[in-house]
C-alpha cells in the first residue's frame, strides 16, 4: 500500500478577511475558528493518517511562520517548498509531487488548502480512507462538498449518480442564484473543495499530457533549487517563467481520470467575514464575537476586538478592530473588503500588507508611537534567537529591558542587560541583540534620527540568510 503524504498549500494573502488577515500575516496563520491557527488545524486533521512529515508549499516571506507554527503543535519537521511568487495550484502541486518522489517512493498526495475549516474531522479522515483505493488505482480524486444552499460563491462538480467515489461529469464555474438553485434541486452537484487525493507520479503524468510547459518550468525551478535545511527555495528565474494555472483548469477538467467523493464534513472555506460568522459559535441573538464584546439590542452580527467593542441597536454587521485599523461592514457586503485592500495598495499604505506588530524569524516588533524624529517600538525576542549584526546610518537607538535577559553586541563590546537596565547604540555602531535566556526577552526601543525607515540598515552577519 502506498504511503499517504500530506501536502499543505499555504499560499495566498486572504485579503477578504482584512484587516485581520494581511499579506505578511494571512488567514492561514490566524486562529479564527478555535485555539489553533488554520495551518495548525489542517495538520492536526491529517496527522493520524500521515505516513510522512508534511510537504508545505508557501511563499518565501512566510517560511518562518510555517516552520514555527507546525513546531508548536508537534508536527514532524516538514519540507517547506518556497515559491518566489505565486503561480496557482497546478505548479505548486507539481513541485510537491517532485519532492515526494525524490526519496524513491511514489506516495498518495493528500493535497489540502491550509485555510479551510472542517467541522467533522472524523468524517474527513473516513472520507480519505474511502478514497484511497481509487487513488491507488490511478484516479485523481477530489472531494465534493454536499451542498446545503444554492451558494453562488463556489464552483460546482457534477458527478455520476451512485455511492462512494464517482466519475466526474463536468466542472462548473460559479453559477448565478437561479442556476445554483437548479443544481441543488437536481442533485448530483457538489461544491468544489479544492482538496485532492492522487498518486504523485500519476498527477505529473497527467499534467505532462495537458500542460508540459508547466512540468518543464517547475522541473527546472525544482532541480536548480537551493536547499537550506528544511527550506527548498525554487530558482527564481525558472519559477517566474512558469505559467500560472489551477489544477482544475490544467488537469481535472481535461483528464478522464477525474473522480469525486461526495462528503459532508462541516466544510467552509472561510472566504469572508460572513462565512466566519457562519462557523462561529453564536448567542441566542445570532451574534458571534471574539474578544471583549458587549452586544445590546443587536442581532446576527460578528465582532472581533482587541480592545472593548460595544454593539448597540445594530443588526447584520461585521465589526473588526485591530491595533491600526477598524472595519465596519454590512454582512451582505463583506466581499467588497477586497476593494478596500486594493485602495490601500494603490495608495501604498502599509496597512495592506503589515500589521502594526510585525513578525520576524527571531520574534516581533510593535511600533507603539512615532512622530517627527523619533519612534518607539516594543521588541520581543524568542529564547535562543538573535537579530543580525547590523548598523544604521541615520538613527541611534536606546534599549530598555522590560523582561528577560539581553546580550548586546556594540562594536567591540559584548555585555548583558537585565530588567530595568538600558543601553545606547550610537549612529553607525555595529550592534546585535540576542536572547540567551529561556524566557521571552521584551524591551522598549526608542529610535531617534532624521530618518527612521526599515531600509536604513546594513547587515554584516545574519543566521536567517538576510545579510
C-alpha positions as CSV (number, residue, x, y, z in Angstrom):
1,X,0.0,0.0,0.0
2,X,1.5,3.4,-0.9
3,X,2.3,5.9,1.7
4,X,0.0,8.9,2.4
5,X,1.9,12.2,2.0
6,X,0.1,15.3,3.2
7,X,0.7,18.4,1.1
8,X,-0.4,21.7,2.7
9,X,-0.9,24.6,0.4
10,X,-0.1,27.7,2.4
11,X,0.0,30.4,-0.3
12,X,-2.5,33.3,-0.7
13,X,-3.0,36.6,1.1
14,X,-6.5,36.3,2.4
15,X,-7.5,39.8,1.6
16,X,-11.2,39.3,2.1
17,X,-10.5,38.9,5.8
18,X,-8.7,42.3,6.1
19,X,-7.9,43.9,8.5
20,X,-7.0,40.8,10.5
21,X,-5.5,38.9,7.5
22,X,-2.8,40.8,5.6
23,X,-0.2,39.9,3.0
24,X,2.6,39.5,5.6
25,X,0.3,37.5,8.0
26,X,-2.6,35.9,6.1
27,X,-5.5,34.0,7.4
28,X,-3.9,30.5,7.4
29,X,-1.6,31.7,10.2
30,X,-4.5,33.1,12.3
31,X,-6.6,31.3,15.0
32,X,-10.0,32.2,13.5
33,X,-12.1,29.1,14.4
34,X,-10.5,27.7,17.6
35,X,-7.3,27.8,19.5
36,X,-5.1,26.5,16.7
37,X,-4.3,28.6,13.6
38,X,-5.8,27.3,10.4
39,X,-2.5,25.9,9.3
40,X,-2.1,24.0,12.6
41,X,-5.7,22.7,12.5
42,X,-5.1,21.4,8.9
43,X,-2.1,19.4,10.1
44,X,-3.8,18.1,13.2
45,X,-6.7,16.9,11.0
46,X,-4.5,14.7,8.9
47,X,-1.8,13.8,11.4
48,X,-3.3,10.4,12.3
49,X,-3.4,9.4,8.6
50,X,0.0,10.6,7.6
51,X,2.9,8.3,6.8
52,X,5.4,11.1,6.3
53,X,6.1,14.6,7.5
54,X,4.1,17.2,5.6
55,X,5.2,19.0,2.5
56,X,4.2,22.6,2.7
57,X,4.2,25.0,-0.3
58,X,4.4,28.6,0.9
59,X,5.7,32.0,-0.1
60,X,9.3,32.9,0.8
61,X,8.1,35.6,3.2
62,X,6.1,33.1,5.3
63,X,8.8,30.5,5.7
64,X,9.5,31.0,9.4
65,X,5.8,31.3,10.3
66,X,5.2,27.9,8.7
67,X,8.1,26.3,10.5
68,X,7.3,27.8,13.9
69,X,3.6,27.1,13.8
70,X,4.0,23.5,12.9
71,X,6.7,23.1,15.5
72,X,4.3,24.5,18.1
73,X,1.8,21.6,17.5
74,X,4.5,18.9,17.4
75,X,4.4,18.2,13.7
76,X,7.4,16.3,12.3
77,X,9.9,18.6,10.6
78,X,8.3,19.5,7.2
79,X,9.8,20.0,3.8
80,X,8.9,23.6,3.1
81,X,8.9,24.5,-0.6
82,X,9.2,28.2,-1.1
83,X,7.7,30.0,-4.1
84,X,9.3,33.3,-5.0
85,X,6.0,34.3,-6.5
86,X,2.5,32.7,-6.7
87,X,1.8,30.5,-9.7
88,X,-1.5,28.9,-8.6
89,X,-2.1,25.3,-7.6
90,X,-1.1,23.3,-10.7
91,X,2.6,24.2,-10.4
92,X,2.5,24.1,-6.6
93,X,1.2,20.5,-6.5
94,X,3.7,19.6,-9.3
95,X,6.6,20.8,-7.1
96,X,5.2,18.8,-4.1
97,X,4.9,15.7,-6.3
98,X,8.6,16.1,-7.3
99,X,9.6,16.5,-3.7
100,X,7.6,13.4,-2.7
101,X,9.2,11.3,-5.5
102,X,12.7,12.4,-4.6
103,X,13.1,9.9,-1.8
104,X,12.2,6.9,-4.1
105,X,8.6,6.4,-3.0
106,X,5.5,7.2,-5.1
107,X,3.1,8.2,-2.3
108,X,-0.5,9.3,-2.5
109,X,-0.6,13.0,-2.1
110,X,-3.4,14.4,0.1
111,X,-3.5,18.0,-1.1
112,X,-5.2,20.4,1.4
113,X,-5.5,24.2,1.4
114,X,-4.4,25.2,4.8
115,X,-7.0,28.0,5.3
116,X,-10.3,26.0,5.4
117,X,-12.4,24.8,8.3
118,X,-13.6,21.2,8.6
119,X,-16.0,20.8,11.4
120,X,-16.1,17.0,11.4
121,X,-12.5,15.8,11.4
122,X,-13.5,12.1,11.9
123,X,-15.8,12.2,8.8
124,X,-12.9,13.9,6.9
125,X,-10.5,11.1,7.8
126,X,-13.1,8.4,7.0
127,X,-13.6,10.0,3.6
128,X,-9.8,10.0,2.9
129,X,-9.6,6.3,3.7
130,X,-12.6,5.6,1.5
131,X,-11.0,7.5,-1.5
132,X,-7.6,5.8,-1.2
133,X,-8.4,2.6,-3.2
134,X,-9.5,4.7,-6.2
135,X,-6.4,6.9,-6.0
136,X,-4.2,3.8,-5.7
137,X,-5.7,2.6,-9.0
138,X,-4.8,5.8,-10.7
139,X,-7.8,8.1,-10.2
140,X,-7.3,11.8,-9.5
141,X,-9.8,12.1,-6.6
142,X,-11.3,15.4,-5.5
143,X,-13.7,15.8,-2.5
144,X,-17.0,17.4,-3.4
145,X,-19.0,19.1,-0.6
146,X,-22.6,18.1,-0.3
147,X,-24.4,21.5,-0.7
148,X,-27.0,22.7,1.7
149,X,-27.8,26.0,0.0
150,X,-27.7,27.5,-3.5
151,X,-24.3,29.0,-3.0
152,X,-23.0,31.3,-5.8
153,X,-19.5,31.7,-4.4
154,X,-18.2,28.2,-5.2
155,X,-17.5,26.3,-8.3
156,X,-19.5,23.0,-8.7
157,X,-18.7,19.5,-9.7
158,X,-21.3,17.3,-11.4
159,X,-20.9,13.6,-10.8
160,X,-22.4,10.3,-11.9
161,X,-25.1,9.1,-9.6
162,X,-24.2,6.4,-7.2
163,X,-22.4,5.7,-3.9
164,X,-18.8,6.3,-3.0
165,X,-16.2,7.6,-5.4
166,X,-17.9,8.6,-8.7
167,X,-16.7,9.7,-12.1
168,X,-16.7,13.4,-12.7
169,X,-19.1,14.5,-15.5
170,X,-18.1,18.2,-15.6
171,X,-16.7,21.1,-13.6
172,X,-19.0,24.2,-13.5
173,X,-17.9,27.8,-12.9
174,X,-19.5,29.8,-10.1
175,X,-23.2,30.0,-11.0
176,X,-25.8,32.7,-10.6
177,X,-28.5,32.2,-8.0
178,X,-31.1,30.6,-10.2
179,X,-28.6,28.1,-11.7
180,X,-27.3,27.3,-8.2
181,X,-30.8,26.5,-7.1
182,X,-31.3,24.2,-10.1
183,X,-28.2,22.3,-9.1
184,X,-29.5,21.9,-5.6
185,X,-32.9,20.7,-6.9
186,X,-31.4,18.3,-9.4
187,X,-28.9,16.6,-7.1
188,X,-25.6,15.2,-8.2
189,X,-23.8,18.6,-7.9
190,X,-21.2,19.3,-5.2
191,X,-19.1,22.3,-4.2
192,X,-15.6,22.2,-5.3
193,X,-13.5,22.0,-2.1
194,X,-10.0,22.3,-3.6
195,X,-8.9,19.1,-1.8
196,X,-7.4,16.2,-3.7
197,X,-6.0,12.7,-3.3
198,X,-3.8,11.5,-6.1
199,X,-0.6,9.5,-6.7
200,X,2.4,11.7,-7.2
201,X,3.6,10.1,-10.4
202,X,0.1,9.9,-11.8
203,X,-0.5,13.6,-11.3
204,X,2.8,14.5,-13.1
205,X,1.9,12.2,-15.9
206,X,-1.5,13.8,-16.5
207,X,0.0,17.3,-16.1
208,X,2.6,16.4,-18.7
209,X,-0.2,15.3,-21.1
210,X,-2.0,18.6,-20.9
211,X,0.5,21.2,-19.7
212,X,4.0,20.0,-20.5
213,X,5.1,23.7,-20.3
214,X,4.2,23.8,-16.6
215,X,6.1,20.5,-15.9
216,X,9.2,21.7,-17.7
217,X,9.2,25.0,-15.8
218,X,8.6,23.5,-12.4
219,X,11.2,20.8,-13.1
220,X,13.8,23.5,-14.0
221,X,13.0,25.5,-10.8
222,X,13.0,22.4,-8.6
223,X,16.2,21.0,-10.0
224,X,18.0,24.3,-9.5
225,X,16.5,24.9,-6.0
226,X,18.7,26.0,-3.1
227,X,18.3,23.7,-0.2
228,X,18.7,25.4,3.2
229,X,17.9,22.9,5.9
230,X,14.1,22.3,5.7
231,X,13.7,25.1,3.2
232,X,13.7,24.4,-0.5
233,X,13.9,27.7,-2.5
234,X,12.9,27.3,-6.1
235,X,15.1,29.0,-8.7
236,X,13.6,32.5,-9.1
237,X,14.0,32.9,-12.9
238,X,12.8,29.4,-13.7
239,X,9.8,29.6,-11.5
240,X,8.9,33.1,-12.8
241,X,8.8,31.6,-16.3
242,X,6.2,29.0,-15.2
243,X,2.6,29.7,-16.4
244,X,0.1,30.3,-13.7
245,X,-2.8,27.8,-13.7
246,X,-5.0,25.9,-11.3
247,X,-5.1,22.1,-11.1
248,X,-8.8,22.3,-12.1
249,X,-8.1,24.1,-15.4
250,X,-4.7,22.4,-16.1
251,X,-5.7,18.8,-15.4
252,X,-9.0,18.0,-13.7
253,X,-11.3,19.4,-16.4
254,X,-9.3,17.6,-19.2
255,X,-8.4,14.2,-17.8
256,X,-10.6,11.1,-18.0
257,X,-9.2,10.0,-14.6
258,X,-11.1,12.7,-12.5
259,X,-13.3,11.3,-9.8
260,X,-15.1,12.8,-6.9
261,X,-16.1,11.6,-3.5
262,X,-19.2,13.5,-2.1
263,X,-18.6,14.4,1.6
264,X,-20.5,16.1,4.4
265,X,-17.7,17.2,6.8
266,X,-18.7,20.6,8.0
267,X,-16.5,22.3,5.4
268,X,-16.2,26.0,5.0
269,X,-13.5,27.9,3.0
270,X,-13.8,30.9,5.4
271,X,-13.6,33.2,2.4
272,X,-15.2,36.2,4.0
273,X,-16.3,37.6,7.4
274,X,-19.8,36.4,6.8
275,X,-18.6,32.8,6.3
276,X,-16.6,33.1,9.5
277,X,-19.8,34.2,11.3
278,X,-21.4,31.0,9.8
279,X,-18.8,28.7,11.5
280,X,-18.5,30.6,14.8
281,X,-20.5,29.9,18.0
282,X,-23.5,32.3,18.2
283,X,-25.5,33.5,21.1
284,X,-29.3,33.5,21.3
285,X,-29.5,36.6,19.2
286,X,-27.3,35.2,16.5
287,X,-24.2,37.3,17.4
288,X,-20.7,35.8,17.2
289,X,-17.7,37.6,18.7
290,X,-14.1,37.2,19.6
291,X,-12.6,39.3,22.4
292,X,-14.2,41.8,24.7
293,X,-17.5,42.5,23.1
294,X,-20.8,43.7,24.5
295,X,-23.9,43.4,22.3
296,X,-27.1,45.2,23.3
297,X,-30.3,45.0,21.2
298,X,-28.2,43.6,18.3
299,X,-28.6,40.6,16.2
300,X,-26.8,38.4,13.6
301,X,-23.6,40.4,13.9
302,X,-19.9,39.4,14.1
303,X,-17.3,41.4,16.1
304,X,-13.6,40.8,16.5
305,X,-12.0,43.0,19.1
306,X,-8.5,43.7,20.5
307,X,-10.0,46.4,22.8
308,X,-13.5,46.6,24.2
309,X,-16.2,47.0,21.5
310,X,-19.8,47.6,22.1
311,X,-22.6,47.0,19.6
312,X,-25.9,48.8,20.3
313,X,-29.0,48.5,18.2
314,X,-27.3,47.1,15.1
315,X,-28.2,44.0,13.0
316,X,-26.2,42.1,10.4
317,X,-22.9,44.0,10.9
318,X,-19.3,43.0,10.9
319,X,-17.0,45.0,13.1
320,X,-13.3,44.1,13.2
321,X,-10.9,46.1,15.3
322,X,-7.1,45.7,15.2
323,X,-4.3,47.9,16.6
324,X,-4.2,50.1,13.4
325,X,-7.4,49.7,11.5
326,X,-11.2,49.2,12.1
327,X,-13.6,47.6,9.6
328,X,-17.4,48.2,9.8
329,X,-19.4,46.5,7.1
330,X,-22.8,45.1,6.3
331,X,-22.7,41.3,6.5
332,X,-24.0,41.0,2.9
333,X,-21.4,43.4,1.5
334,X,-18.2,41.9,3.0
335,X,-17.0,40.6,-0.3
336,X,-16.1,44.3,-1.1
337,X,-13.4,44.3,1.6
338,X,-11.0,43.3,-1.2
339,X,-11.7,46.7,-2.7
340,X,-10.5,48.3,0.5
341,X,-7.3,46.4,0.2
342,X,-6.9,47.4,-3.5
343,X,-7.3,51.1,-2.5
344,X,-4.7,50.7,0.3
345,X,-2.2,49.1,-2.2
346,X,-2.9,51.8,-4.7
347,X,-2.1,54.4,-2.1
348,X,1.0,52.4,-0.9
349,X,-0.3,52.3,2.6
350,X,1.3,49.8,5.0
351,X,-2.0,48.5,6.3
352,X,-2.5,46.5,3.1
353,X,0.4,44.2,4.0
354,X,1.6,44.7,7.6
355,X,0.1,44.7,11.0
356,X,1.4,47.2,13.5
357,X,3.1,44.2,15.1
358,X,5.5,42.8,12.5
359,X,6.6,39.2,12.9
360,X,10.2,38.3,12.2
361,X,12.0,34.9,12.5
362,X,13.6,36.0,15.8
363,X,10.3,37.4,17.3
364,X,8.4,40.6,16.6
365,X,8.3,44.3,16.9
366,X,5.4,46.6,17.5
367,X,5.6,50.3,16.6
368,X,3.7,51.8,19.5
369,X,4.4,55.5,18.9
370,X,6.1,57.7,16.4
371,X,6.4,61.4,15.4
372,X,9.0,63.6,13.7
373,X,12.4,62.5,14.7
374,X,11.5,59.5,16.9
375,X,9.9,56.1,17.0
376,X,9.1,53.8,19.9
377,X,9.0,50.1,19.5
378,X,8.2,47.1,21.7
379,X,10.5,44.3,20.7
380,X,10.1,40.6,21.6
381,X,13.0,38.2,21.0
382,X,12.4,34.4,21.3
383,X,14.6,32.3,23.6
384,X,17.8,31.5,21.9
385,X,17.2,33.8,19.0
386,X,19.3,36.7,17.8
387,X,19.0,39.6,15.4
388,X,21.5,40.3,12.7
389,X,24.8,42.1,13.3
390,X,23.9,45.5,11.8
391,X,24.3,49.3,11.7
392,X,22.2,52.3,10.9
393,X,23.5,55.4,9.1
394,X,20.8,57.9,10.2
395,X,19.4,56.8,13.6
396,X,20.5,56.0,17.1
397,X,18.7,53.6,19.4
398,X,18.1,53.4,23.1
399,X,17.2,50.0,24.6
400,X,15.4,49.4,27.9
401,X,14.9,45.8,29.0
402,X,11.5,45.1,30.4
403,X,11.6,41.3,30.9
404,X,14.3,38.6,30.3
405,X,18.0,38.8,29.6
406,X,19.5,40.7,26.6
407,X,23.0,40.0,25.3
408,X,24.2,43.1,23.5
409,X,27.0,43.5,21.0
410,X,28.1,47.1,20.4
411,X,31.1,47.5,18.3
412,X,33.8,45.6,20.2
413,X,31.9,45.3,23.5
414,X,29.6,42.3,24.4
415,X,27.6,42.6,27.6
416,X,24.3,41.5,29.2
417,X,21.3,43.6,30.4
418,X,18.5,42.6,32.7
419,X,15.1,44.0,33.6
420,X,15.2,47.8,34.3
421,X,18.6,48.2,32.7
422,X,19.3,50.1,29.5
423,X,22.0,51.0,26.9
424,X,22.6,53.3,23.9
425,X,23.5,52.4,20.4
426,X,25.1,55.4,18.5
427,X,24.6,56.1,14.8
428,X,26.9,53.9,12.8
429,X,27.8,51.5,15.6
430,X,27.8,47.8,14.7
431,X,25.3,46.1,17.0
432,X,23.4,42.9,17.7
433,X,20.7,41.9,20.2
434,X,20.4,38.3,21.4
435,X,18.3,36.4,23.9
436,X,20.5,33.9,25.8
437,X,17.7,33.0,28.2
438,X,14.9,30.5,28.4
439,X,12.0,33.1,28.5
440,X,10.9,35.7,26.1
441,X,13.0,38.9,26.0
442,X,11.0,42.1,25.9
443,X,12.4,45.5,25.6
444,X,11.4,49.1,24.6
445,X,13.5,50.6,21.8
446,X,13.5,54.4,21.3
447,X,14.8,55.4,17.9
448,X,16.0,59.0,17.2
449,X,17.3,60.5,14.0
450,X,16.3,62.3,10.8
451,X,15.2,59.1,9.0
452,X,13.6,56.0,10.7
453,X,12.7,53.7,7.8
454,X,13.3,50.0,8.0
455,X,15.6,50.2,4.9
456,X,18.2,52.2,6.9
457,X,20.1,49.0,7.7
458,X,23.4,47.3,6.8
459,X,23.6,43.6,7.8
460,X,27.0,42.1,8.3
461,X,26.0,38.7,9.6
462,X,22.6,37.1,9.8
463,X,21.6,33.5,10.7
464,X,18.4,33.8,8.6
465,X,20.2,34.4,5.3
466,X,19.4,38.1,5.0
467,X,22.9,39.5,5.1
